[in-house]
Amino acid sequence: MPKVAPAQRPVENGAPGDRRSAIRYPLHFEMLYRLREKDTVVAEGLAWTRDISRRAVFWEAPGQICSEPAIAELSISWPATLRLSVFGNVLRCDERGIAVQIGRYLIWRPTPDDVKAGLYWPQALRSPAPPKAASGTA
């Protein structure tokens, strides 16, 4: 179940030292991630999002090392058994966590067969143009 802190509100951009250009929402959802450099998976694991905006996802990854030209694949648990799958570029990877710019996304509901097969990375995200009815570009 997602964790949303009731006392927290969206954070406006423009705070001192803030490099983000969109409002971010303090949404704490469980997610799976894969980081790729060229054609090699360099890291994968389970994490929790710290905040999400219409342009990026940020999650804490203590000790995780990656390079900023890496590509990220995220599969985020969403309410009502939905999954938000994101494909994008790593913007920042440091001791605070990893920020990924949303390139493509797909909101979908895995079938029981998908869950049995461990399918969390829909192939549609890797195609040149994701299906228009169920996805978009941030």
Secondary structure, DSSP 4 states (H G I P E B T S, - for coil): --EE-TT--PBPTT-TT----S-EE-EE-EEEEEEEETTEEEEEEEEEEEEEESSEEEE--TT----TT-EEEEEEEETTTEEEEEEEEEEEEETTEEEEEEEEEEEE---HHHHHHT--S-GGGGSSS--TTTEE--
